[in-house]
Amino acid sequence: MAASLLEILRSVPDHRRREGQRFELATVLLYAILAMVAGANSYRQLHEFIHIHRQRLNKAFKLNLRYAPSYSGLRLILQGIDSTALEDAFRRHALSLPTPAAAHDGATAVAVDGKTLRGSFDAFCDRKAAHMLSALRQADQIVLGHLMVDEKSNEIPAAPELIEALGLKGCLFTLDAEHCQKKSFARVIASGNHLLTQVKDNQPNLRRRLELGAMGRKSSGSATNKSKGRNRWETRELTMFPAKAWFRGTPWEMLIKTVLRLKRSVWKRDPKTGMLRQTNETVFWVSSLTGPTPE
């Protein structure tokens, strides 16, 4: 049986002296997490949430928080927590949850993306805004882990580091086009997983090879989707190609196994003139996974 979040939070070390521990750390962490999920984004709002819902939460989780910590007390408690230990607790809880059924060949799709944290820029201390990578399991929308990108680095070396730290096997990780790098593919494959990235014009040679390879080649499958909106009609055709011979004699030969091509055609009507305007776009993705990729 998987451990509950409360049990896992009890493994986070308490930085307070014994005589100053008026509230159990795991209880404060759990209630603070619930408050943030409910929309609290300040210490005062955390205090208000716990103060209003304390009795209900105590009953639901069979706990005995006698009163809500003050907002200044919450600040001291939360700011002193070991962030590495807390992140490890979150990862263990996420990985303990039941894994959804994989769509193909046991591969579970996990999206890795980076975001700059709002309000983290500090001009007084000459500190750049914090940038964080997150890994989201797409089937159940569970965040499996985070990784702060070093101030002097970027997402490209950090993404494989996060994937390796999660310790997953047989997953398909989706990443932005900037991660379409030979080293990134090699590290992800070495970790026992697969990678799916888009190829953009910043890699003209690879893009050109994909365009030439898709001409007249037999596909292994295709699907068409049409959608309609206000003054907008869109048709998307996704075609999949086995890339066994596309990269022969190149460093990509052992890395890319499947190529996906998306042709997007959009018609837009100008509401003022009633005239229709068409735009066409072709997008390529490459993957180290052989055969159909998870939806």
C-alpha positions in Angstrom: 0.0 0.0 0.0 1.4 3.4 -1.0 2.3 5.8 1.8 0.1 8.9 2.2 1.4 12.4 1.6 1.3 13.1 5.4 3.4 10.0 6.1 6.0 11.1 3.5 6.0 14.6 4.8 7.0 13.3 8.2 10.3 12.3 6.7 11.2 15.9 6.1 13.7 16.9 8.8 12.6 19.6 11.3 15.0 22.5 11.5 13.5 23.9 14.7 14.8 23.3 18.2 12.8 20.8 20.2 11.5 23.5 22.7 10.2 25.6 19.7 8.2 22.8 18.1 4.7 23.8 19.1 3.3 22.5 15.8 4.1 19.2 14.0 6.0 20.1 10.9 4.2 17.5 8.7 0.8 18.9 9.8 1.8 22.5 9.0 3.3 21.4 5.6 0.1 19.5 4.7 -2.2 22.3 5.6 0.0 24.8 3.8 -0.1 22.7 0.7 -3.9 22.5 0.8 -4.1 26.2 1.3 -1.9 26.9 -1.8 -4.0 24.5 -3.9 -7.0 26.4 -2.7 -5.5 29.7 -4.0 -3.5 31.1 -1.1 -0.4 32.9 -2.3 0.8 34.8 0.8 1.6 33.9 4.4 -1.4 35.8 5.7 -3.7 33.9 3.3 -2.1 30.6 4.5 -2.9 31.6 8.1 -6.4 32.5 7.2 -7.1 29.2 5.4 -5.7 27.2 8.3 -7.6 29.3 10.9 -10.9 28.9 9.0 -10.7 25.2 8.1 -8.6 23.9 11.0 -11.3 21.9 12.7 -12.5 20.4 9.4 -9.0 19.4 8.4 -8.2 18.0 11.8 -11.3 15.8 11.5 -10.5 14.7 8.0 -6.9 13.8 8.6 -7.3 12.7 12.3 -4.9 15.3 13.5 -4.8 17.7 16.4 -3.6 21.1 15.4 -4.8 23.2 18.4 -4.7 26.6 16.7 -3.5 28.1 13.5 0.2 29.4 13.5 0.5 33.1 13.0 1.6 34.3 9.5 5.0 35.2 10.8 5.3 31.8 12.5 4.4 30.1 9.2 7.0 32.2 7.4 9.8 31.1 9.8 8.7 27.4 9.6 8.5 27.3 5.8 11.5 29.4 5.0 13.7 27.1 7.1 12.8 23.9 5.4 15.4 22.0 3.5 14.1 22.4 -0.1 16.0 19.3 -1.3 14.3 17.1 1.3 10.9 18.6 0.5 11.4 18.0 -3.2 12.5 14.5 -2.5 9.3 13.9 -0.5 7.1 15.3 -3.3 8.9 13.0 -5.8 8.4 9.9 -3.7 4.7 10.7 -3.2 4.2 11.3 -7.0 6.0 8.1 -7.9 4.0 6.1 -5.3 0.7 6.9 -7.0 -0.7 4.3 -9.4 0.7 4.6 -12.9 -1.9 4.9 -15.6 -2.0 2.2 -18.3 0.5 3.0 -21.1 -0.7 3.8 -24.5 1.9 1.7 -26.4 4.7 -0.7 -25.6 4.7 0.3 -21.9 5.7 3.9 -22.7 4.1 6.5 -20.4 4.2 10.1 -21.8 5.8 12.7 -19.5 6.1 16.3 -20.6 9.1 18.3 -19.4 8.9 22.1 -19.6 10.5 25.1 -17.9 9.0 28.2 -16.5 10.4 31.4 -15.0 9.0 32.0 -11.5 7.1 35.2 -11.3 8.5 37.6 -8.6 11.8 35.8 -8.2 13.9 38.5 -9.8 15.9 40.4 -7.2 17.6 43.5 -8.5 19.0 44.5 -5.0 20.9 41.2 -4.7 21.7 41.2 -8.4 19.9 37.8 -8.8 18.3 36.7 -11.9 14.7 35.3 -12.0 14.6 31.7 -10.9 13.9 29.2 -13.7 12.4 25.8 -12.9 11.9 22.6 -14.9 8.9 20.4 -14.2 8.0 16.9 -15.3 4.3 16.3 -15.8 2.8 12.8 -16.4 0.2 13.5 -19.0 -2.2 10.6 -18.4 -3.2 11.8 -14.9 -1.7 15.4 -14.8 0.6 14.5 -11.9 3.8 16.5 -11.5 6.6 14.0 -10.9 9.4 16.4 -9.9 11.0 19.8 -10.3 14.6 21.0 -10.8 15.9 24.5 -10.5 18.0 25.5 -13.4 21.4 26.9 -12.4 21.7 30.6 -12.8 24.7 30.2 -15.1 23.2 27.4 -17.1 20.1 26.7 -19.1 17.4 24.0 -19.7 19.4 21.9 -22.2 21.7 20.2 -19.7 19.1 20.4 -16.9 16.4 18.4 -18.6 18.4 15.1 -18.9 19.5 15.6 -15.3 15.9 15.8 -14.1 15.0 12.7 -16.2 17.8 10.8 -14.7 17.0 11.9 -11.2 13.4 10.7 -11.5 14.7 7.1 -12.0 11.8 6.2 -14.4 12.2 3.5 -17.1 10.4 3.0 -20.4 8.8 6.5 -20.5 8.5 8.9 -23.5 9.6 12.4 -22.5 8.4 15.3 -24.6 10.6 18.4 -24.7 10.8 21.7 -26.6 12.7 22.1 -29.9 15.8 23.5 -28.1 16.4 20.0 -26.7 16.8 18.4 -30.1 20.4 17.8 -29.3 22.5 14.6 -29.8 23.7 14.7 -26.2 20.2 15.1 -24.9 18.9 12.1 -26.9 21.9 10.0 -25.9 21.5 10.7 -22.2 17.7 10.1 -22.2 18.2 6.8 -24.1 20.9 5.7 -21.7 18.5 6.3 -18.8 16.2 3.7 -20.3 13.6 6.1 -21.7 12.8 7.8 -25.0 12.6 11.4 -26.2 10.2 13.3 -28.5 11.2 16.8 -29.7 10.1 19.2 -32.4 12.6 20.2 -35.1 12.6 23.9 -36.0 14.5 26.1 -38.5 17.3 26.6 -36.0 18.6 23.2 -37.2 18.4 23.7 -41.0 20.4 20.6 -42.0 18.3 18.3 -39.9 15.1 20.0 -41.0 16.1 19.7 -44.7 16.9 16.0 -44.2 13.4 15.4 -42.7 11.7 17.3 -45.6 13.6 15.2 -48.2 13.0 12.0 -46.4 9.2 12.5 -46.2 9.0 13.0 -50.0 7.6 9.9 -51.6 8.4 7.7 -48.6 5.8 5.2 -47.4 4.3 6.1 -44.0 3.6 3.7 -41.2 0.3 5.5 -40.3 -1.6 8.7 -40.5 -4.6 10.5 -39.0 -6.6 13.6 -40.0 -8.5 15.9 -37.7 -10.7 18.9 -38.5 -11.9 21.6 -36.2 -14.1 24.7 -36.6 -14.3 27.9 -34.6 -15.5 31.4 -35.1 -14.4 32.5 -38.6 -11.8 29.8 -38.5 -11.5 26.3 -40.0 -8.4 24.1 -39.4 -7.4 20.7 -40.9 -4.5 18.8 -39.3 -2.9 15.7 -40.9 -0.4 13.7 -38.8 1.8 11.2 -40.7 4.3 8.9 -39.1 7.4 7.5 -40.9 10.0 4.9 -39.8 13.3 6.7 -39.9 15.5 3.6 -40.2 17.4 4.7 -43.3 17.0 8.4 -43.1 20.1 9.1 -41.0 22.4 6.3 -42.1 26.0 7.3 -41.7 25.2 10.3 -39.5 25.4 10.8 -35.7 21.6 10.6 -35.5 21.5 7.1 -36.9 21.2 5.4 -33.5 19.1 8.1 -31.9 16.1 8.9 -34.2 13.8 6.0 -34.9 10.5 7.7 -35.8 9.6 10.9 -37.6 6.3 12.6 -37.3 5.0 15.2 -39.8 2.1 17.5 -39.1 0.5 19.4 -42.0 -1.7 22.2 -40.7 -4.0 24.2 -43.0 -6.0 27.1 -41.6 -8.7 29.2 -43.2 -9.6 32.5 -41.5 -12.4 34.8 -42.5 -12.0 38.5 -42.0 -15.2 39.7 -40.2 -14.9 43.1 -41.8 -14.5 42.1 -45.4 -15.7 38.5 -45.4 -12.6 37.5 -47.4 -11.0 34.2 -46.6 -7.2 33.8 -46.0 -5.4 30.5 -46.0 -2.2 29.6 -44.1 -0.3 26.4 -44.4 2.4 25.0 -42.0 4.4 21.8 -41.8 5.9 20.8 -38.5 8.3 17.8 -37.8 8.9 15.9 -34.6 11.6 13.2 -34.1 11.6 10.4 -31.5 13.8 7.6 -30.3 10.8 5.4 -29.8 10.1 2.9 -32.6 6.6 2.6 -33.9 3.5 4.6 -32.7 4.1 7.1 -30.0 1.6 7.6 -27.1 -1.1 10.1 -27.8 
